[in-house]
């Protein structure tokens, strides 16, 4: 009865040693979209097909699959998931029976001159179990499970990032390939323009400054050709790094996606933000911190464990069967005596919860801003594309008219070449506009976690 009373007193003291956990305030709802059209915000994106199937050609999707399978960043994220899974499984085993087996051997001899050497050997086997009275072990397991889910979101984020980066590199290479013949045609035209300008200056029909202008234009085109080749090499090397393939041979010809942008369907901010890997990771971080806080709280309470053991030993092997010993024990550990350390652990756990909550708020805010920026850029690019298309159409009409007037002799060849180079420049701008729209679409797919 005395033992039972002491045990009950210890449990009551431990239960009253700290106040209950305070619930966290509710998370603020995401603000409505600002740069997203109302019809796009009202659209439901759940259940839509993979956007890369609609936006990327088969060759690009094949490269994306190769990158996801071979990229080192993705592989490292997968290894971190495996490590977290092992930690979770190890935490589950803490709530199970723990077997033990030990073998002892000793030798002793008195310090007297005639003392004889005596040997002893022993074998013991045991089984222990801790009763999870206050949920400390289960809370630790929940924390490990939340950390495992957080690591899994890293894999999803890495895969989405790799797909977008591969698309960006391939589309940039495609744009450079389309620009190369246009720049070469411009360079040839600029060479003729320079020669004709010198001739006109010699004839006194133009000022000498016009020769400098033509030479500067030709030099700029030559520099652009060198830069284009450098950019092509850098993009190729970057793509090889993403695919972990130093002997990569790209399919030819590379294609930019269609200029027709698909309809933007986002859905509500809560829906979009809820599927982003970075937001999911932050939420799992909060769950892990809360579970760790519950574990730290439960660590203040008494820990009850049981052990069952069988042991035997002796100086000779036959003594092992003659002197077996079985024991059953119950152990009650009262951590309250180390209250200062427990207070520090609980304070640290509470700080971790607050830090995780701030990280979640920060992730939500940054994610929404990132989506708003990509959507706003999409609208701006659509307006720029319309203006650029009008400029290209005007340049093409001017070239046709100039070529007709040149054929009938109403204008000189120099004038026609200048109009032709202007049309070639407008076509280069059109290629760059298509590339910018494609890169923006890849950015949208990434930030929307589609």
Secondary structure in CASP SS format (residue, H / E / C, confidence):
PFRMAT SS
TARGET T0000
AUTHOR 0000-0000-0000
METHOD secondary structure of the structure
MODEL  1
X C 1.00
X H 1.00
X H 1.00
X H 1.00
X H 1.00
X H 1.00
X H 1.00
X H 1.00
X H 1.00
X H 1.00
X H 1.00
X H 1.00
X H 1.00
X H 1.00
X H 1.00
X C 1.00
X C 1.00
X C 1.00
X C 1.00
X C 1.00
X C 1.00
X C 1.00
X C 1.00
X C 1.00
X C 1.00
X C 1.00
X C 1.00
X C 1.00
X C 1.00
X C 1.00
X C 1.00
X C 1.00
X C 1.00
X C 1.00
X C 1.00
X C 1.00
X C 1.00
X H 1.00
X H 1.00
X H 1.00
X H 1.00
X H 1.00
X C 1.00
X C 1.00
X C 1.00
X C 1.00
X C 1.00
X C 1.00
X C 1.00
X C 1.00
X H 1.00
X H 1.00
X H 1.00
X H 1.00
X H 1.00
X C 1.00
X C 1.00
X H 1.00
X H 1.00
X H 1.00
X H 1.00
X H 1.00
X H 1.00
X H 1.00
X H 1.00
X H 1.00
X H 1.00
X H 1.00
X H 1.00
X H 1.00
X C 1.00
X H 1.00
X H 1.00
X H 1.00
X H 1.00
X H 1.00
X H 1.00
X H 1.00
X H 1.00
X H 1.00
X H 1.00
X H 1.00
X H 1.00
X H 1.00
X H 1.00
X H 1.00
X H 1.00
X H 1.00
X H 1.00
X H 1.00
X H 1.00
X H 1.00
X H 1.00
X C 1.00
X C 1.00
X C 1.00
X C 1.00
X E 1.00
X E 1.00
X E 1.00
X E 1.00
X E 1.00
X E 1.00
X E 1.00
X E 1.00
X E 1.00
X E 1.00
X E 1.00
X E 1.00
X C 1.00
X C 1.00
X C 1.00
X C 1.00
X C 1.00
X C 1.00
X C 1.00
X E 1.00
X E 1.00
X E 1.00
X E 1.00
X E 1.00
X E 1.00
X E 1.00
X E 1.00
X E 1.00
X E 1.00
X E 1.00
X E 1.00
X E 1.00
X E 1.00
X E 1.00
X C 1.00
X C 1.00
X C 1.00
X C 1.00
X H 1.00
X H 1.00
X H 1.00
X H 1.00
X H 1.00
X H 1.00
X H 1.00
X H 1.00
X H 1.00
X H 1.00
X H 1.00
X H 1.00
X H 1.00
X H 1.00
X H 1.00
X H 1.00
X H 1.00
X H 1.00
X H 1.00
X H 1.00
X H 1.00
X H 1.00
X H 1.00
X H 1.00
X H 1.00
X H 1.00
X H 1.00
X H 1.00
X H 1.00
X H 1.00
X H 1.00
X H 1.00
X H 1.00
X H 1.00
X H 1.00
X H 1.00
X H 1.00
X H 1.00
X H 1.00
X H 1.00
X H 1.00
X H 1.00
X H 1.00
X H 1.00
X H 1.00
X H 1.00
X H 1.00
X H 1.00
X H 1.00
X H 1.00
X H 1.00
X H 1.00
X H 1.00
X H 1.00
X H 1.00
X H 1.00
X H 1.00
X H 1.00
X H 1.00
X H 1.00
X H 1.00
X H 1.00
X H 1.00
X H 1.00
X H 1.00
X H 1.00
X H 1.00
X H 1.00
X C 1.00
X C 1.00
X C 1.00
X C 1.00
X C 1.00
X H 1.00
X H 1.00
X H 1.00
X H 1.00
X H 1.00
X H 1.00
X H 1.00
X H 1.00
X H 1.00
X H 1.00
X H 1.00
X H 1.00
X H 1.00
X H 1.00
X H 1.00
X H 1.00
X H 1.00
X H 1.00
X H 1.00
X H 1.00
X H 1.00
X H 1.00
X H 1.00
X H 1.00
X H 1.00
X H 1.00
X H 1.00
X H 1.00
X H 1.00
X H 1.00
X H 1.00
X H 1.00
X H 1.00
X H 1.00
X H 1.00
X C 1.00
X C 1.00
X C 1.00
X C 1.00
X C 1.00
X C 1.00
X C 1.00
X C 1.00
X C 1.00
X C 1.00
X C 1.00
X C 1.00
X C 1.00
X C 1.00
X C 1.00
X C 1.00
X C 1.00
X C 1.00
X C 1.00
X C 1.00
X C 1.00
X C 1.00
X C 1.00
X C 1.00
X C 1.00
X H 1.00
X H 1.00
X H 1.00
X H 1.00
X H 1.00
X H 1.00
X C 1.00
X C 1.00
X H 1.00
X H 1.00
X H 1.00
X H 1.00
X H 1.00
X H 1.00
X H 1.00
X H 1.00
X H 1.00
X H 1.00
X H 1.00
X H 1.00
X H 1.00
X H 1.00
X H 1.00
X H 1.00
X H 1.00
X H 1.00
X H 1.00
X H 1.00
X H 1.00
X H 1.00
X C 1.00
X C 1.00
X C 1.00
X C 1.00
X E 1.00
X E 1.00
X E 1.00
X E 1.00
X E 1.00
X E 1.00
X E 1.00
X E 1.00
X E 1.00
X E 1.00
X E 1.00
X E 1.00
X C 1.00
X C 1.00
X C 1.00
X C 1.00
X H 1.00
X H 1.00
X H 1.00
X H 1.00
X C 1.00
X C 1.00
X E 1.00
X E 1.00
X E 1.00
X E 1.00
X E 1.00
X E 1.00
X E 1.00
X E 1.00
X E 1.00
X C 1.00
X H 1.00
X H 1.00
X H 1.00
X H 1.00
X H 1.00
X H 1.00
X H 1.00
X H 1.00
X H 1.00
X H 1.00
X H 1.00
X H 1.00
X H 1.00
X H 1.00
X H 1.00
X H 1.00
X H 1.00
X H 1.00
X H 1.00
X H 1.00
X H 1.00
X H 1.00
X H 1.00
X H 1.00
X H 1.00
X H 1.00
X H 1.00
X H 1.00
X H 1.00
X H 1.00
X H 1.00
X H 1.00
X H 1.00
X H 1.00
X H 1.00
X H 1.00
X H 1.00
X H 1.00
X H 1.00
X H 1.00
X H 1.00
X H 1.00
X H 1.00
X H 1.00
X H 1.00
X H 1.00
X H 1.00
X H 1.00
X H 1.00
X H 1.00
X H 1.00
X H 1.00
X H 1.00
X H 1.00
X H 1.00
X H 1.00
X H 1.00
X H 1.00
X H 1.00
X H 1.00
X H 1.00
X H 1.00
X H 1.00
X H 1.00
X H 1.00
X H 1.00
X H 1.00
X H 1.00
X H 1.00
X H 1.00
X H 1.00
X H 1.00
X H 1.00
X H 1.00
X C 1.00
X C 1.00
X C 1.00
X C 1.00
X H 1.00
X H 1.00
X H 1.00
X H 1.00
X H 1.00
X H 1.00
X H 1.00
X H 1.00
X H 1.00
X H 1.00
X H 1.00
X H 1.00
X H 1.00
X H 1.00
X H 1.00
X H 1.00
X H 1.00
X H 1.00
X H 1.00
X H 1.00
X H 1.00
X H 1.00
X H 1.00
X H 1.00
X H 1.00
X H 1.00
X H 1.00
X H 1.00
X H 1.00
X H 1.00
X H 1.00
X H 1.00
X H 1.00
X H 1.00
X H 1.00
X C 1.00
X C 1.00
X C 1.00
END
